[in-house]
Amino acid sequence: MGRKSSKAKEKKQKRLEERAAMDAVCAKVEAANKLEDPLEAFPVFKKYDRNGLNVSIECKRVSGLEPATLEWAFDLTKANMQTLYKQSEWGWKEREKREELRDDRAWYLIAREPTGPVAFSHFRFDVECGDEVLYCYEVQLESRVRRRGLGKFLLQILQLVANSTQMKKVMLTVFKHNHGAYQFFREALQFEVDAASPSVSGCCGDDSSYEILSRRTKFGESHPLPHPGGGPCGGCCH
């Protein structure tokens, strides 16, 4: 009986440790989501004045954006991504994309010229596979401001924000057939294929049309702690 009792205590202790670890992860995500402006401490990143561009950059919750800006963000996403979605197993679902962009958890980086917005990133502070992460849902630029370093600058801001809020990594999803974007993230920004990506996890077979990429922050761990949950990426705190 002594041995069984000891094993039961060990299992209980392990469960308590896992729960405490997940509580700590969720606390970091909640703290990040309570910020008024994640860029407040980094005013130098609120302006991009290079390569013929002169834009201001703001960081806001979706609730702080004007309806016209949200509609512009949807229209730009549709113009840039609809064909790529149609070439994937997901297809283009207009209502779902609109809802995703307007989700209460959404944060935005908006790059504006005096005449209006020209680029944006939609991101969220979230939990993925037991890790606190900044998940980049979109980086979209008007065609006339591409290839001038602005997209890279927006991703660098996300990395900065992830570090300042103690997230473990920046994550994003990219279509394999979007060759320019895939090369951009992998080569220019040094993102790696994440362990949660279908090509690594095997969860969706070999014919998946997308990869999940990530880049760790200084708070990232090489080997995340085991986490509770019903699947390979259980343990979300919302």
C-alpha positions as CSV (number, residue, x, y, z in Angstrom):
1,M,0.0,0.0,0.0
2,G,2.9,2.3,0.7
3,R,4.1,2.2,-2.9
4,K,0.7,2.8,-4.3
5,S,0.1,5.7,-1.9
6,S,3.4,7.2,-3.0
7,K,2.6,7.0,-6.7
8,A,-0.8,8.6,-6.0
9,K,0.8,11.5,-4.2
10,E,3.3,11.9,-7.1
11,K,0.5,12.0,-9.6
12,K,-1.4,14.5,-7.5
13,Q,1.7,16.7,-7.1
14,K,2.3,16.6,-10.8
15,R,-1.2,17.7,-11.6
16,L,-0.9,20.5,-9.1
17,E,2.4,21.6,-10.7
18,E,0.9,21.5,-14.2
19,R,-2.2,23.5,-13.0
20,A,0.1,26.1,-11.4
21,A,2.2,26.4,-14.5
22,M,-0.9,26.9,-16.7
23,D,-2.3,29.5,-14.2
24,A,1.0,31.4,-14.6
25,V,0.8,31.2,-18.4
26,C,-2.8,32.5,-18.4
27,A,-1.9,35.3,-15.9
28,K,0.7,36.6,-18.4
29,V,-1.7,36.5,-21.3
30,E,-4.4,38.3,-19.2
31,A,-1.8,41.0,-18.1
32,A,-0.8,41.6,-21.7
33,N,-4.5,42.0,-22.7
34,K,-5.0,44.6,-20.0
35,L,-2.4,47.0,-21.5
36,E,-3.7,50.3,-22.8
37,D,-0.9,50.5,-25.4
38,P,1.8,47.9,-25.7
39,L,3.9,50.4,-27.7
40,E,3.7,53.2,-25.1
41,A,7.3,52.4,-23.8
42,F,8.7,52.3,-27.4
43,P,7.9,55.7,-29.0
44,V,10.6,55.2,-31.6
45,F,8.6,52.3,-33.1
46,K,5.6,54.5,-33.6
47,K,7.0,56.0,-36.8
48,Y,8.5,54.5,-40.0
49,D,10.3,57.1,-42.1
50,R,12.4,55.1,-44.6
51,N,12.5,54.1,-48.3
52,G,10.2,56.9,-49.4
53,L,7.6,56.1,-46.7
54,N,6.5,58.4,-43.8
55,V,3.9,56.5,-41.7
56,S,2.8,56.6,-38.1
57,I,2.1,53.3,-36.3
58,E,-0.4,52.8,-33.6
59,C,-1.3,49.8,-31.5
60,K,-5.0,49.4,-30.5
61,R,-7.5,46.9,-29.3
62,V,-10.2,46.1,-31.9
63,S,-12.7,48.0,-29.7
64,G,-10.6,51.2,-30.2
65,L,-10.8,51.1,-34.0
66,E,-13.2,53.0,-36.1
67,P,-15.7,50.9,-38.2
68,A,-14.2,52.4,-41.4
69,T,-10.7,51.2,-40.4
70,L,-12.0,47.6,-39.7
71,E,-13.8,47.6,-43.1
72,W,-10.6,48.7,-44.8
73,A,-8.7,45.9,-43.0
74,F,-11.2,43.3,-44.2
75,D,-11.2,44.7,-47.8
76,L,-7.4,44.6,-47.9
77,T,-7.2,41.1,-46.5
78,K,-9.8,39.9,-49.1
79,A,-7.9,41.6,-52.0
80,N,-4.6,40.1,-50.9
81,M,-5.7,36.6,-49.6
82,Q,-8.9,35.5,-51.2
83,T,-7.2,33.6,-54.1
84,L,-4.7,32.0,-51.8
85,Y,-7.5,30.8,-49.5
86,K,-9.4,29.3,-52.4
87,Q,-6.3,27.3,-53.4
88,S,-6.2,25.7,-49.9
89,E,-8.4,23.2,-48.2
90,W,-9.9,26.0,-46.1
91,G,-11.5,27.9,-48.9
92,W,-12.5,31.6,-48.6
93,K,-15.2,32.1,-46.0
94,E,-16.1,35.8,-45.9
95,R,-18.3,35.8,-42.8
96,E,-15.7,33.8,-40.8
97,K,-12.9,36.1,-41.8
98,R,-14.9,39.2,-40.9
99,E,-15.7,37.7,-37.5
100,E,-12.1,36.8,-36.9
101,L,-10.9,40.3,-37.6
102,R,-13.6,41.7,-35.2
103,D,-13.0,39.2,-32.4
104,D,-12.9,40.9,-29.0
105,R,-9.4,39.5,-28.4
106,A,-7.9,41.1,-31.5
107,W,-5.2,43.7,-31.3
108,Y,-4.0,45.8,-34.3
109,L,-0.9,47.5,-35.5
110,I,-2.1,50.2,-38.0
111,A,0.4,52.0,-40.2
112,R,-1.1,55.3,-41.5
113,E,-0.1,57.9,-44.0
114,P,-1.8,61.4,-43.6
115,T,-4.3,60.2,-46.2
116,G,-5.3,57.0,-44.4
117,P,-4.1,53.5,-43.4
118,V,-1.7,51.6,-45.7
119,A,-0.8,48.5,-43.7
120,F,-1.9,46.5,-40.6
121,S,-1.2,43.5,-38.5
122,H,-3.9,41.7,-36.5
123,F,-2.5,39.8,-33.6
124,R,-3.5,38.3,-30.2
125,F,-2.0,37.4,-26.9
126,D,-3.0,33.7,-26.4
127,V,-2.1,30.2,-25.2
128,E,-0.9,27.7,-27.8
129,C,0.1,24.2,-26.7
130,G,0.7,25.3,-23.2
131,D,2.8,28.4,-24.1
132,E,2.0,32.0,-23.7
133,V,2.4,33.4,-27.2
134,L,1.7,36.4,-29.5
135,Y,-0.1,35.0,-32.5
136,C,0.0,37.0,-35.7
137,Y,-3.1,36.4,-37.7
138,E,-2.5,38.9,-40.5
139,V,0.2,41.2,-41.9
140,Q,-1.3,43.0,-44.9
141,L,0.1,45.9,-46.9
142,E,-1.3,48.0,-49.7
143,S,0.5,47.1,-52.9
144,R,2.1,50.5,-53.3
145,V,3.9,50.3,-49.9
146,R,5.4,46.8,-50.3
147,R,9.1,46.0,-50.7
148,R,10.1,49.1,-48.7
149,G,10.8,47.3,-45.3
150,L,7.4,48.2,-43.7
151,G,6.2,44.6,-43.4
152,K,9.5,43.6,-41.8
153,F,9.3,46.5,-39.4
154,L,5.7,45.5,-38.3
155,L,7.0,42.0,-37.6
156,Q,9.9,43.4,-35.6
157,I,7.4,45.4,-33.5
158,L,5.5,42.2,-32.8
159,Q,8.7,40.5,-31.6
160,L,9.4,43.5,-29.4
161,V,5.9,43.5,-28.0
162,A,6.1,39.7,-27.4
163,N,9.4,40.2,-25.4
164,S,8.1,43.1,-23.4
165,T,5.0,41.1,-22.4
166,Q,7.0,38.0,-21.6
167,M,5.4,35.9,-24.3
168,K,7.5,32.8,-25.2
169,K,7.2,33.2,-29.0
170,V,5.6,34.9,-31.9
171,M,3.6,32.4,-34.0
172,L,1.8,32.7,-37.4
173,T,0.3,30.5,-40.1
174,V,1.4,30.7,-43.7
175,F,0.3,29.0,-46.9
176,K,2.9,26.8,-48.5
177,H,1.8,28.1,-51.9
178,N,2.3,31.7,-50.8
179,H,6.0,31.3,-51.7
180,G,7.0,35.0,-51.3
181,A,5.5,35.2,-47.8
182,Y,6.9,31.8,-46.8
183,Q,10.4,32.8,-47.9
184,F,10.1,36.2,-46.2
185,F,9.2,34.7,-42.8
186,R,11.7,31.8,-43.0
187,E,14.7,33.7,-44.4
188,A,14.3,37.4,-43.8
189,L,12.8,37.0,-40.3
190,Q,14.3,33.7,-39.2
191,F,11.0,32.0,-38.3
192,E,11.2,28.2,-37.8
193,V,8.6,25.5,-38.5
194,D,6.8,25.1,-35.2
195,A,6.3,21.7,-33.5
196,A,2.5,22.3,-33.8
197,S,2.8,22.6,-37.6
198,P,1.1,19.7,-39.5
199,S,4.4,18.8,-41.2
200,V,5.9,18.1,-37.8
201,S,3.0,17.0,-35.6
202,G,1.4,14.8,-38.4
203,C,-2.0,15.9,-37.2
204,C,-3.3,16.7,-40.7
205,G,-1.4,14.4,-43.0
206,D,1.3,15.4,-45.5
207,D,-1.0,17.2,-47.9
208,S,-1.8,20.2,-45.6
209,S,-1.5,23.5,-47.5
210,Y,-0.1,25.5,-44.6
211,E,2.7,25.6,-42.0
212,I,2.7,27.1,-38.5
213,L,5.9,29.1,-38.0
214,S,7.3,30.6,-34.8
215,R,10.2,32.6,-33.5
216,R,11.1,32.4,-29.8
217,T,11.6,35.4,-27.6
218,K,14.2,35.6,-24.8
219,F,11.5,34.0,-22.5
220,G,11.1,31.0,-24.8
221,E,12.1,27.6,-23.5
222,S,13.7,24.9,-25.6
223,H,11.5,22.3,-24.0
224,P,8.2,23.5,-22.8
225,L,6.7,21.9,-19.7
226,P,4.0,19.2,-20.1
227,H,0.6,20.7,-20.2
228,P,-2.9,19.6,-19.4
229,G,-5.7,19.3,-22.0
230,G,-7.5,17.0,-24.2
231,G,-5.3,17.2,-27.3
232,P,-1.9,18.2,-28.6
233,C,-2.6,21.8,-28.0
234,G,-4.9,21.8,-25.0
235,G,-4.9,24.1,-22.1
236,C,-6.3,27.4,-23.5
237,C,-7.4,29.9,-20.9
238,H,-10.5,31.4,-22.5
